[in-house]
Amino acid sequence: MKIKSNGIEINCVVEGEGPWVTMSHSLASNLSMWDEQAQLLVSKGYKVLRFDTRGHGASDAPEGTYTLEQMADDLQGLFAALGIRSTHWIGLSMGGMIGETYALKYPGVFRSMLLADTTSRRPPNAEQMWGERVKLAREQGMAALVDSTLARWFTEPYRKAQSAVMARIGEGIRSTPVAGFAGCCDAIAKIDVLDRLPEIDCPALVVVGEEDHGTPPEMARQIQANLRGSELLIIPSAAHLSNIEQPAAFNQAMLDFLAKVDR
């Protein structure tokens, strides 16, 4: 379904009954990235909200720069429309950054946070790096980014063994609107909330693939060190999309964490 929020239409899916869990996807992906995890959570008695971030999937993709604060406001409008006052949060990569920003802007809504393969402070070359990718997308289309993105998102053995998954994820990258990709690149290139993370007061689990070179384990360690009482899990034989490359490890950690929070 589509919900009007913060001036745009946001595509979302709600499934199941029970405590709310909200899931937020990576850049150049969409809510289908969480298909396996959402199905599992629904079977365990959770009510799951997944949504396409602005500029992605079936949500609106306005031209111009976006900000993480703007995306947090998108989320707040979505929650208001659905009557969500309290939810667990699961966000990967950009989804983790949106979660961090939201938790700081709207404290008290998140019952817990699972932050996967993400960062809270971009390196000094971030704006140049993302700017080059945006330039390539604008000049040659999103198809020009598929191979290099898949190489960052998954380990080489997994890419070679899972051609069907690569085709599916590659199509998600290819179909991302250039305006949405560019707008979100502008947003995530500027993230700088590491020093504010101690303000967040909810249980947190930080997850990262051991071979994630985009948001490496060192970034995850920094987040974990600044979130009071949080835990860190490094998943072997996984790169950036750890929930897809190593679903068994990711899913078990997710369920164990939620069960502990809900006790």
WOKAKA-V637741 format. One record per residue. N is the residue number from 1. RES is the residue in one letter. PSI is psi in degrees with one decimal (* if undefined). BURIAL is # if it has 16 or more other ideal C-beta (glycine too) atoms within 10 Angstrom, else .. D_LAST is the distance of its C-alpha to the last C-alpha in whole Angstrom. Layout:
N:RES:PSI:BURIAL:D_LAST
N:RES:PSI:BURIAL:D_LAST
This chain:
1:M:161.6:.:32
2:K:138.1:.:34
3:I:133.1:#:33
4:K:124.9:.:35
5:S:128.6:#:33
6:N:36.2:.:35
7:G:-0.9:.:38
8:I:166.4:#:37
9:E:125.9:.:36
10:I:126.8:#:33
11:N:132.3:#:32
12:C:162.4:#:28
13:V:132.2:#:27
14:V:129.3:.:24
15:E:145.7:.:22
16:G:179.9:#:20
17:E:143.3:.:18
18:G:-160.9:.:14
19:P:142.1:#:12
20:W:139.4:#:15
21:V:125.6:#:16
22:T:133.9:#:19
23:M:134.2:#:21
24:S:129.3:#:24
25:H:178.0:#:27
26:S:170.1:#:29
27:L:145.3:#:33
28:A:32.5:#:35
29:S:-161.3:#:33
30:N:-177.2:#:31
31:L:-18.7:#:28
32:S:-15.0:#:29
33:M:-24.9:#:28
34:W:14.7:#:24
35:D:-52.1:.:26
36:E:-44.4:.:24
37:Q:-39.2:#:20
38:A:-44.4:#:21
39:Q:-41.9:.:22
40:L:-44.7:#:19
41:L:-41.4:#:16
42:V:-40.8:#:18
43:S:-20.4:.:18
44:K:7.9:.:14
45:G:32.7:.:14
46:Y:154.8:#:14
47:K:115.5:#:17
48:V:127.5:#:19
49:L:122.5:#:22
50:R:146.5:#:24
51:F:153.0:#:27
52:D:118.2:#:30
53:T:150.3:#:31
54:R:137.6:#:34
55:G:1.5:#:37
56:H:158.0:#:35
57:G:-131.2:#:35
58:A:9.5:.:36
59:S:161.9:#:35
60:D:149.2:#:38
61:A:73.7:#:40
62:P:150.6:.:42
63:E:157.2:.:44
64:G:175.5:.:44
65:T:148.2:.:42
66:Y:165.9:#:38
67:T:157.5:#:36
68:L:-33.7:#:32
69:E:-38.1:.:32
70:Q:-41.3:#:34
71:M:-31.2:#:31
72:A:-38.2:#:28
73:D:-36.2:#:30
74:D:-46.0:#:30
75:L:-41.7:#:27
76:Q:-40.2:#:27
77:G:-37.1:#:29
78:L:-46.6:#:27
79:F:-42.5:#:24
80:A:-42.8:.:27
81:A:-32.3:.:28
82:L:-1.4:#:25
83:G:28.9:.:24
84:I:116.0:#:21
85:R:-15.1:.:19
86:S:132.4:.:16
87:T:149.7:#:15
88:H:154.0:#:14
89:W:131.8:#:17
90:I:115.3:#:18
91:G:137.2:#:22
92:L:133.3:#:24
93:S:-115.1:#:28
94:M:-36.2:#:29
95:G:-34.4:#:26
96:G:-39.0:#:24
97:M:-40.4:#:27
98:I:-42.3:#:26
99:G:-44.9:#:23
100:E:-45.1:#:24
101:T:-42.8:#:27
102:Y:-45.1:#:25
103:A:-32.0:#:22
104:L:-33.8:#:25
105:K:-32.8:.:27
106:Y:70.1:.:24
107:P:148.9:.:22
108:G:-8.0:.:19
109:V:-41.2:#:18
110:F:125.3:#:16
111:R:-30.8:#:12
112:S:164.8:#:13
113:M:129.8:#:16
114:L:113.3:#:17
115:L:113.4:#:20
116:A:133.1:#:22
117:D:57.7:#:26
118:T:-175.9:#:27
119:T:166.7:#:28
120:S:-3.4:#:29
121:R:117.0:.:32
122:R:150.2:#:35
123:P:165.4:.:38
124:P:-28.0:.:41
125:N:11.4:.:43
126:A:-46.2:#:40
127:E:-36.9:.:42
128:Q:-45.1:.:45
129:M:-50.4:.:43
130:W:-33.5:#:42
131:G:-38.5:.:45
132:E:-38.7:.:47
133:R:-38.1:#:44
134:V:-42.7:#:45
135:K:-44.3:.:48
136:L:-43.3:.:48
137:A:-41.9:#:46
138:R:-34.9:.:49
139:E:-34.5:.:52
140:Q:-4.5:.:51
141:G:165.0:.:48
142:M:-23.8:#:44
143:A:-29.7:.:46
144:A:-15.8:.:47
145:L:-6.6:#:44
146:V:-54.5:#:42
147:D:-45.3:.:43
148:S:-34.7:.:42
149:T:-45.1:#:39
150:L:-35.3:#:38
151:A:-30.3:.:39
152:R:-32.6:.:37
153:W:-25.7:#:34
154:F:150.9:#:34
155:T:157.6:#:36
156:E:-44.5:.:39
157:P:-38.8:.:38
158:Y:-43.0:#:36
159:R:-41.5:#:38
160:K:-32.5:.:41
161:A:-18.5:.:39
162:Q:65.1:.:37
163:S:-33.9:.:40
164:A:-40.3:.:39
165:V:-41.9:#:36
166:M:-38.7:#:38
167:A:-41.5:.:40
168:R:-47.5:.:37
169:I:-38.0:#:36
170:G:-38.3:#:39
171:E:-35.1:.:40
172:G:-40.4:#:37
173:I:-48.2:#:38
174:R:-34.8:.:42
175:S:-1.7:.:41
176:T:128.7:#:39
177:P:134.8:#:42
178:V:-40.0:#:43
179:A:-39.7:#:43
180:G:-42.3:#:39
181:F:-47.2:#:39
182:A:-44.8:#:42
183:G:-42.6:#:40
184:C:-33.3:#:36
185:C:-41.6:#:38
186:D:-39.3:#:39
187:A:-51.9:#:36
188:I:-22.4:#:34
189:A:-16.5:#:37
190:K:4.9:.:37
191:I:134.5:#:33
192:D:72.0:.:33
193:V:8.2:#:30
194:L:-46.1:#:29
195:D:-14.8:.:30
196:R:-8.3:.:28
197:L:-32.4:#:25
198:P:-15.6:.:24
199:E:-20.5:.:24
200:I:129.7:#:21
201:D:76.0:.:18
202:C:156.8:#:14
203:P:143.9:#:12
204:A:142.8:#:15
205:L:126.0:#:16
206:V:123.6:#:20
207:V:141.1:#:21
208:V:143.0:#:25
209:G:136.9:#:27
210:E:-29.2:.:29
211:E:25.2:#:33
212:D:110.4:#:32
213:H:-16.8:.:35
214:G:-47.1:#:34
215:T:79.5:#:31
216:P:168.6:#:31
217:P:-31.1:#:29
218:E:-37.5:.:30
219:M:-40.4:#:29
220:A:-39.2:#:26
221:R:-37.2:.:26
222:Q:-42.3:#:27
223:I:-49.0:#:25
224:Q:-38.0:#:22
225:A:-22.3:.:24
226:N:-3.5:#:24
227:L:114.1:#:21
228:R:129.2:.:19
229:G:12.8:.:16
230:S:164.5:#:17
231:E:159.1:#:17
232:L:133.7:#:20
233:L:124.1:#:20
234:I:120.1:#:24
235:I:119.5:#:25
236:P:155.6:.:28
237:S:41.4:.:31
238:A:144.2:#:30
239:A:-126.3:#:31
240:H:-44.5:#:30
241:L:72.4:#:29
242:S:-28.1:#:26
243:N:-24.9:#:24
244:I:-40.3:#:27
245:E:-38.3:#:29
246:Q:67.3:#:26
247:P:-34.2:.:24
248:A:-47.3:.:22
249:A:-43.6:#:21
250:F:-47.7:#:20
251:N:-40.3:.:18
252:Q:-42.2:.:16
253:A:-41.2:#:15
254:M:-49.2:#:14
255:L:-41.8:.:12
256:D:-41.6:.:11
257:F:-48.6:#:10
258:L:-39.0:#:9
259:A:-39.0:.:6
260:K:-41.5:.:5
261:V:-38.3:#:6
262:D:-3.3:.:4
263:R:*:.:0
